[in-house]
């Protein structure tokens, strides 16, 4: 992910041959010193350790537990740790290629940029990813496009390679029994040649169901022994490849200062991008509604079991304030966006949604916050808008296709 420093005031000039003189400083940009290299290297090492340890909860085989402050705390065995290290190597390879794609494109165009900041966290898979900081406003759409597209394209290629290696080296179905009793799945596969669509769970057990993406599902269809999506955490290559595709798709969302926002802005210009980005954001709020209503229901049903409409009223009020901020209080957009979002979510919820025992993760709720308050819906104007070369246009629309093929509308559910 790349984040451009927003100017306090800016304007754009769509003239294909603008007669503007831009002066550049003679001071060398992107000069690295030992302190800078050391700081970013330490962040990388900490993130690698964090992913190696934390991810063992997902990819580990036989986690041990010990009592600590009156609680059972899991810790990895040597076997688990090696699997965690493998997963960390694969995931951080994707992140590194993605971020250095941005970095080297910025260096090539003499745009001031930081080295990647890797972000360790002690939950989930051990990281929130990585980000570079662009220290100046990018003045031309050509530079904006190159810097925005280089990262996701590089990361996507690495993710596809990781997935193909994972699918090409799949073990036999009996491999799953190394992670506990999976005899039901193994027997079902041996008898029918395919795995059951849903896991067989004993009382009190849960499973993580990763959402299929069009591209992942296509790759999976090429290999008859591909595991179901609720078991891919046992296959580090498949899990890292899945995360690579999904993280690429998140960065390619065509809004604000995400990579997809840079790319689409460069392709269609400020005014058209503004419309597309706002329509896309309304779509994200519909997905967030599917996650938010069950959560709000949980609180409302305790207070007023017969007034479930309170959940929709609460969500509508919340969404109104989000759209006010996201659309800069342009009331036509706020009102139409609110109506479309609530009606679309309501029709789906009451006509098609079923209680299948699955609980979706609140990722889209998080993303409407993240987009609204950090990357923004609209892309800031670029000083010089020039038409892209034919090659760049092809790469740009291929990037948008990569987004469509790599996104999952329901990326993670708990069964």
N, C-alpha and C positions, 0 to 999 in steps of 0.2 A: 504494500500500500504506500502510495506517495501522498504527501500533504503539502500543498503549495501555500506559502505565506500570503494571506489575503491583504490586498492594499486597502488603505482607508478610503481612497477615491480612485476610480478607474473609469476608463471609457474604451469603447472598441471602434475600430474603423474597418468596415467591410470592404473598402476599396482594394481590389486585387493588387494594385501597384501603389501603395501609399507612399507619399513623398515625405518620409519622416526620418530624421537623423537621430540615431540613438548612440550615445557615447558610452564607452565601456572603460572601466578602470584598467590601468596597466598592471595592477597588483594581481599576482597569480591566484586563481581560484582553486578550491578543493585541494590545497596543499595539506598533506597529512603530517602530523608530528607524532612522536612516540606516545605522548600522553593521550592523544585522541585514539590512536590504534589500540593502546592498552585498555582504555575505557570500553570500547566497543567489543574487544576480544573478551574481556571479563564478563560482559553481559551475555555474550554468546556461550561461554563456558557454563555460566550459572544456568542459562536456559537449557542447555544440553543436559546438565545434571538434573534439573527440575523435570524435564520431559522423561528422562530415563527412569527416574524414581516414581513419579506420579502416574505415568502411563501403565505401570505394572498392575494397577488395579484393573485395567481393561485387558491388557495382553498377557498378564501373568498366568501361570499354571497352578501353582500351589502356594499361594500367599500364606505366610505364617502370621500368628497374632501373639501379642504379649500385653500384659496388663500395664497401663500407664495412667496414673492419677485416677484409678478406679474404672478405667475404660479399656476395652479391647482395641488395641491399635494394630492394624496390619503392617507387615513389613515384608519386603521381597526376599525370596531365596536367591541363590546364585543363578539358578536357571531363569527365574523371573527377571533378574537384573539384566541378564544377557539379552532377553527378549525386549526389555525396555530400552536398552542401548541400541538395539537394531531399529526399533521403531523411531527413536529419537534421531538416529542417523538419517533415516529415510525422510522423516518430516522436515528436519532442519535443512536437508538438501534441497527440498522443494522451496522452503522459505528463503534460503540463501540465493538460489538462482533467481527467484522472483525479485527480491530486493536489489540484488546487484544488477539485474536487468535495468531497473530504474536508475541505479547509481551510474552505471557506465554510459547510459544514454544521456544523462545530465552532464557528466564530465565531457562527453563528446561535443555537446552543444555549449560548453563553457557556462553552465548554469550552476550556481553555488548550491551544494548539496551535502548532506551529512552522510556518513556511513550508516548502515542499518542499525537501528536500536532493536535488539531482541528483548522480548517482554516475558519474563518468567512469572508464573503464578502457581501457588501450591494446590490448585484444584484442577478438575477436568483432565486435560491431557498434559498439563504442566506449562502451558504457554498460551498467550493471547496472540501470538504471531510476532511480526516484526514490522517496523515502519522506518522510512527515511524522512528526513525533513528538508524540504526545498526552501532555501533561505531568501529567495527573491521571487518577485513576480515574473512568471514566464511571459515574454513579450510577444511571441509568435505562435500561431496554431501549429506550424510544422514541428517546432520544438516541443510544444505541449503534447502533441500526438506521439512523437517518438518516445518521450519520457513515460507517458501514460501506458503505452502499448507494450513496451519492451519487457516490463515486469511480468504481467499475466501471461504473455506468450511464452516466455522462458520457463516460468513455473508450470504452465500447462504441459509443455513438452516433457518436463521431468516427471510430472504426475502420471502421464500416459505410459512412460517407460516403466515406472514403478509398478503400475497396474499390470502391464503385460508380463513383467517378470513374476509377479505374484500369481497371476492366473496360469502361467506356463509351468509353474513349479508346485502346483497344488498337490498335497498329499492325498492318500486315500481317505474315504469317509471315516474310517475307524480312528483317524487322528483326533477327532473330536472327543473321544473317550478319555484322552489325556487331561481333559478339563472337567472331569466329573462324569457322571453317568449320562451319556448321550445315546444310549442304546436305542431309544425310541426313534431318534433321527437317523441313526445308522441303519437300523432295520428297515425303516421306511424307504430310505434311499436304495438299499440293496434289493428291495422287493419291487419298487416302482421306477427306479432310475432318476428320481428327483426327490428333493427335500420337501417336507410339509410347508405350507405357506406361513403358518404361525407356529411358534414354539410350544412344546408340551411342558407345562409348568406344574410343579407341585404346589400345594397350598403354601402361601407365604413367599414364593419365589417371584422374582421379577426378571425381565429381560429388556435390553436396549434394542430398539428397532431403528436402524439407520435408514433414512429415506433414499429410495432409489433415484438416481439421476438418469436422464436419457442415455448419456454416454456410458456410464457405469453399467446400466442394464444391457446395453448393446454388447459391451465387452464380455459381460457375464454369460450372455446367450451363446457365445462362441465356444464356451467350455462347459460340457455337460456336468462335470463334477464341481461346478461353482457352488460355494456354500451360500446359504440364505443370508439375507442382510442382518438378521438378528444374531448371527454367529461370526461376522467378519472381524470382530475384535480379537479373535484367536489367530488371525492371519495378519501379521504386521505389515506386509507389503500391501495387502488389500485395504487395510484400515488407513495406512498413510496415503495411499493413492486416492481413496475416497475423500479424505480430508483435503488433499491437494486440489481435487476438482472443485469441492464445495467452497474452499477458501478463495480459489480463483474466481468462482462465480460471484461471491460476495463482493470482491474487489471490482468486478466488472459491472456492477449495478450502475446504470447510466444516470447517476445523480451526483450533484455537487462535485466535490473534489476527490471522489473515488476514481480509480483508474478508468472505469467505464464512463464516468462523467467527462474526464479529459478527452477520451476517444470520441465519444458521440458529439461533444461540443465541436471538436475539430472537424468532424464530418459534416455537420448540418448547421453550425453557427449558433449564435447566442439566442435569438428569438425562438427558433424551432426547438432548440434543446430545452429551453425554459418550459415549453408546453409538454414535451415528452417526459421530462423529469417529474413534473407535477402529476401527470396522469399515472406514471409509474409509482410514485409515492402513494397515491390513493390505493393502488393495487396492494402495496405492502400493508396499508392499514386494514384492508379486508382480511389478509392473512393473520394479522395481529388480533383481529376480532375473534377469530376461531380459537385463539389461545386465551384471550382475556376473559371472554364470557364464562367459560367453566370455572376459572379462578374466582371471579367475582361471585358466581353462583354459590360457591362454597361458603362465602361469608353471608350472603343474603339469606340462604335457606335456613341458617341457624337463627336469624333474627325474624324473618318473615317468610315462612315456608310457602305461603300462597301468593307471594308477590314477586315472582321471578322477573317480572317486567322491570323491577328496580335495577337488575343487573344491566339491562340494555340502556336504561336512563343514565346510570352511572357511567357506563362506557361512552355513551354519546356526549355527555358533558366533558369527560376527559379528552375525547377525540377532538371536540370543538376547539379546546385551548391548544392542542398540538397543531391542528391545521392553521390556527391563527398565527402561530409562530412560524410554521413551515412555509406558509404562503404570504408572509409579510403583511398580514391583515387585509389582503385583497378579498373583500367579502363575497364577490361572485364566485371566486375559486373556493373559498372556505365553505360557503353554503352548498355549492354543487358537489364538492368533494365529500362533505359530510353526508349528504343525502345518498349519493351513489355508494359510499362505503357501508353505511348502516343497512340500506335496503339489500344490497348484494349479500352481505354477511348474513342478514336475517333470512333471506330466501333460502340460501344454502343450508343454514343451520336448522331450519324447521322443515324443509322439504327433503333434504338429502343426507344430512348428518345422522349417523347412527351411534348408539352407545356400544362401542366395540371393546370397551375395557382398556383403551389406550389413553395415555395422558401425554399430550404434546409438550415439548419444551417451549419456554417463552421466548424463543430467539427473535421472532419478528416484533414482539413488544419491545425488546431491547433495541432492535434496529431502527424502529421509528424514533426512539429517543436519540440514538446515535446520529442518525441522519439529521434530525431536526436541530440538535444543539451543537454538533461538531462538524460534520462534513457539509451540511446544508443541502437543500433540495436543488437550488440553482447554482450553476457554475459562475464564478466571478468573471466579468468580461475580460477578454484578452485584447491587448492594445492593437495588434496587427492581425487581422483575419485574412489569410490567403488560402485559395483552394489547394487541397492536398494533391500530391502526385497520384497517378493511377495506381501505383504499387501500394502506396499508403492507404488509399481508399479500399483496396481489396483486403489488406491486412486489418483495417478498421472494421469492416463488415464481418470478416471472419472472426474477429474478437467478439463481436456481438453474438455471432452464432455459437461461439464457445460458451458464452454466458448461458444461452438457452439450453445447450446440451449438458451443462455441468451443474445447473441449479436443481435443488429439491425443494418443493413447496412445503414439505413437512419433514425437515431433516432429521429430527430425532424424536422418538416417542418412547415412553416407558410402558411396558405391558405388565 
